Amino acid sequence: MEDSSVCGECNLKPWKYKCPGCSIRSCGLPCVKAHKQRTGCTGKRKATDFVTLSHFDDNLLLSDYRMLEDTKRVAESAKRMRDQICKNPYFKESQRSKLRAAAARGSTNLLFLSSGMLNRERNQSRYDNRSKCISWTIEWRFHSTDVVIVDHGVGEDTSLCSVIENHLKPGPWIHKLKPFCDVDLFSLKLFIQKGAKATTFKELDIKASLRKQLAKVAIVEYPVIHVYLPSQSYDFEVIRDFYQLNTTTPDPNGSLYYSHGDTTEGKVTSREEEIEEDGR
């Protein structure tokens, strides 16, 4: 029969300490360390373990009290951190509701992310009751570059060209957006995704206001506009609902022509393709 009066680790000396985690008896620090290394015990009592009333004492009461204090401290710390991360004066619940309602009146489906998400924190779009106008946050993504530019406070009646030209002012220096600065501003192609998971993009009219162009588009937090050079190709389906003046290739009569979207098929069709089909 095992002697309960001696150390449970060395079985030589009388025990002095009882491990709160596994209740093993030890005679001193070397045996305490040895039993932790052998068994993997942390030396701490599991705060959620069931203890019968007959074994409950002042030490267990104090341990439970400390556990509750620690839980409260962690919860309050997490709340302060969340409030700091998600602190954004533009996004009180009532303001989000007004912004969503104003967007819906323009046939725009505005969706919001959960608190703490990067785009949620970055979004400063808001609805002004006095002017009855939305001021959008806009993200510009330039194709074939890693350049991402964010504008805040862009009124929905502002034309896209007046916003993007601030980032594309030509100069002698070499930078990542120089190819976009070297072409005619109005020849740039602007696209916005039709929905959060949609594979179809809507081509935007760079001369038109933002209000008209966001109709029938689902936006997550704020508009993300993809900018392409005239020479760059794209591998997604495009919907175009505006007439665009094309100045790159004149027609046989020397006059300018317009390219337009074929609304029956939902694909982009240029006049050159129509002439080619008629000639067959």
C-alpha positions in Angstrom: 0.0 0.0 0.0 1.3 3.4 -1.0 2.4 5.6 1.9 0.4 8.9 1.8 2.8 10.6 4.1 5.8 10.8 1.8 6.4 12.7 -1.4 4.6 11.3 -4.4 7.4 12.1 -6.7 10.6 10.9 -5.0 8.9 8.6 -2.4 11.6 9.4 0.1 10.9 12.6 2.1 7.6 13.6 3.8 5.4 15.7 1.6 4.9 19.4 2.2 3.0 20.7 -0.8 -0.1 19.6 -2.6 -0.5 20.5 -6.3 -3.7 22.5 -7.0 -3.9 21.0 -10.5 -3.5 17.3 -10.0 -3.4 17.0 -6.1 0.0 15.2 -6.2 2.0 15.6 -3.0 5.6 16.8 -3.2 8.4 17.6 -0.8 10.0 20.6 -2.4 10.7 22.6 -5.5 12.8 20.0 -7.4 10.0 17.4 -7.0 7.4 20.1 -8.0 9.3 20.8 -11.2 9.9 17.1 -11.9 6.2 16.2 -11.6 5.2 19.1 -13.9 7.7 18.0 -16.5 6.6 14.3 -16.2 2.9 14.8 -16.3 2.5 18.1 -18.1 0.6 19.6 -15.2 0.4 23.4 -15.1 0.1 23.5 -11.3 -3.1 25.5 -11.5 -6.5 24.2 -10.5 -9.0 24.0 -13.3 -11.4 26.7 -12.3 -14.4 25.0 -13.9 -13.9 21.6 -12.3 -16.8 20.5 -10.1 -16.1 20.5 -6.4 -18.4 18.9 -3.8 -19.7 21.1 -1.0 -17.9 18.9 1.5 -14.6 19.7 -0.1 -15.3 23.4 -0.7 -13.2 25.7 1.5 -12.0 29.3 1.7 -9.2 28.8 -0.7 -11.6 27.5 -3.4 -13.9 30.4 -2.7 -11.0 32.9 -3.1 -10.0 31.1 -6.3 -13.5 31.3 -7.8 -13.7 35.0 -6.9 -10.4 35.7 -8.6 -11.6 33.8 -11.7 -14.7 36.0 -11.9 -12.5 39.1 -11.5 -10.2 38.0 -14.3 -13.2 37.3 -16.5 -14.6 40.7 -15.9 -11.2 42.3 -16.6 -10.7 40.5 -19.9 -14.3 41.4 -21.0 -13.8 45.1 -20.2 -10.4 45.1 -22.0 -12.0 43.5 -25.1 -14.8 46.1 -25.1 -12.3 49.0 -24.9 -10.3 47.5 -27.7 -13.4 47.0 -29.9 -14.5 50.5 -29.3 -11.1 51.8 -30.2 -10.9 49.7 -33.4 -14.5 50.5 -34.5 -14.5 54.1 -33.5 -15.9 56.0 -36.5 -18.1 59.0 -36.0 -19.7 58.6 -39.4 -21.1 55.2 -38.6 -23.6 55.4 -35.9 -26.5 53.1 -36.5 -29.0 55.9 -37.4 -26.5 57.4 -39.9 -26.0 54.0 -41.5 -29.8 53.6 -41.9 -30.1 57.0 -43.5 -27.2 56.3 -45.8 -28.7 53.0 -46.9 -32.2 54.5 -47.4 -30.7 57.4 -49.5 -28.8 54.9 -51.6 -31.9 52.7 -52.1 -33.8 55.8 -53.5 -31.2 55.9 -56.2 -31.6 52.1 -56.9 -28.3 51.3 -55.2 -28.2 48.3 -52.9 -25.8 49.4 -50.1 -24.4 46.6 -47.8 -22.3 47.0 -44.6 -19.7 44.7 -43.2 -19.3 43.7 -39.6 -17.7 46.0 -37.0 -13.9 45.8 -37.0 -13.5 45.0 -40.7 -10.9 47.1 -42.5 -13.3 48.5 -45.2 -15.9 49.3 -42.5 -13.3 51.3 -40.6 -12.1 53.0 -43.7 -15.6 54.0 -44.9 -16.5 57.6 -44.4 -19.5 57.8 -46.7 -22.4 59.7 -45.2 -25.8 61.3 -46.1 -26.3 65.0 -45.6 -29.9 65.8 -44.6 -29.5 69.4 -45.5 -28.2 69.0 -49.0 -30.0 65.7 -49.5 -26.9 64.3 -51.0 -24.5 61.4 -50.3 -20.8 62.0 -49.9 -19.1 58.8 -50.9 -15.8 57.2 -50.0 -14.4 55.9 -53.4 -11.6 53.4 -53.9 -9.6 53.5 -57.1 -7.8 50.4 -58.3 -5.5 50.9 -61.3 -5.1 47.7 -63.4 -1.7 46.1 -63.6 -0.4 48.1 -60.7 -0.6 47.8 -56.9 -1.8 51.4 -56.6 -5.0 51.8 -54.5 -6.2 55.4 -53.9 -9.1 56.2 -51.5 -11.0 59.5 -51.8 -13.4 60.7 -49.1 -16.3 63.2 -49.3 -17.0 62.7 -53.0 -20.5 64.1 -53.7 -22.8 62.0 -55.7 -23.4 64.8 -58.2 -19.6 65.0 -58.9 -18.3 63.7 -62.2 -15.8 60.9 -62.1 -13.3 62.8 -64.3 -13.1 65.7 -61.9 -12.1 63.3 -59.1 -9.6 61.0 -60.9 -7.8 63.8 -62.7 -6.4 65.0 -59.3 -4.4 61.7 -59.2 -3.4 61.7 -62.9 -1.7 65.1 -63.4 1.1 64.6 -65.9 4.6 65.5 -65.1 8.2 64.6 -66.1 8.7 62.2 -63.2 8.4 58.4 -63.5 5.9 56.8 -61.2 3.5 53.8 -61.2 0.6 55.8 -62.7 2.6 57.4 -65.5 1.0 55.2 -68.2 -2.4 56.5 -67.0 -1.2 60.1 -67.0 0.2 59.8 -70.6 -3.2 59.0 -72.2 -6.2 61.1 -72.7 -8.2 61.2 -69.5 -11.5 60.5 -71.3 -10.1 57.4 -73.0 -9.7 55.6 -69.7 -12.1 52.7 -69.0 -13.8 52.6 -65.6 -15.6 49.6 -64.2 -17.5 48.7 -61.1 -18.6 45.3 -60.0 -22.4 44.8 -60.3 -22.6 42.9 -57.0 -20.5 41.6 -54.1 -20.1 38.2 -55.8 -21.1 39.1 -59.3 -18.8 38.3 -62.3 -20.4 41.1 -64.4 -19.0 44.6 -64.3 -20.7 47.8 -65.3 -18.7 50.3 -67.4 -18.9 53.8 -66.0 -19.1 57.1 -68.0 -16.2 59.1 -66.8 -18.0 62.4 -67.7 -21.2 61.5 -65.8 -22.1 62.1 -62.2 -21.7 59.3 -59.6 -25.4 59.3 -58.7 -26.6 58.0 -62.1 -23.9 55.4 -62.4 -24.5 53.5 -59.1 -28.1 52.6 -60.1 -28.8 48.9 -60.1 -25.4 48.2 -58.4 -24.8 46.4 -55.1 -22.1 48.1 -53.1 -20.3 46.8 -50.1 -19.5 49.8 -47.9 -18.4 52.1 -50.7 -17.8 52.1 -54.5 -14.6 50.4 -55.7 -13.8 51.6 -59.3 -11.3 49.7 -61.5 -9.3 51.8 -63.9 -8.0 50.4 -67.2 -5.9 51.9 -70.0 -7.5 51.9 -73.5 -5.0 49.3 -74.6 -5.6 46.9 -71.8 -8.0 44.0 -72.2 -10.3 42.5 -69.6 -11.8 39.0 -69.2 -15.1 39.8 -67.5 -18.5 40.5 -68.9 -19.3 44.2 -69.2 -22.6 46.0 -69.2 -22.7 49.5 -70.7 -25.7 51.7 -70.6 -24.3 54.9 -72.0 -23.1 56.2 -75.3 -19.3 56.7 -75.5 -17.6 58.9 -78.0 -14.8 57.0 -79.5 -12.0 59.2 -81.0 -9.4 56.5 -81.7 -10.6 55.2 -85.0 -12.6 57.3 -87.5 -15.3 55.9 -89.7 -14.9 55.9 -93.5 -16.6 59.3 -93.8 -14.1 60.8 -91.4 -16.7 61.5 -88.7 -16.6 60.2 -85.2 -18.8 57.3 -84.2 -20.3 56.0 -81.0 -19.9 52.6 -79.5 -22.9 51.3 -77.5 -24.1 48.3 -75.6 -26.5 45.8 -77.1 -29.1 45.7 -74.4 -30.8 42.6 -75.8 -27.8 40.4 -75.3 -26.2 42.2 -72.4 -22.8 42.3 -74.3 -20.7 45.3 -75.5 -21.0 45.7 -79.3 -19.1 48.3 -81.3 -20.1 49.9 -84.6 -17.2 48.2 -86.3 -18.6 44.8 -85.5 -22.0 45.9 -86.8 -20.5 47.1 -90.1 -18.6 43.8 -90.4 -21.7 41.8 -89.8 -23.7 43.8 -92.4 -21.0 43.2 -95.0 -21.2 39.5 -94.7 
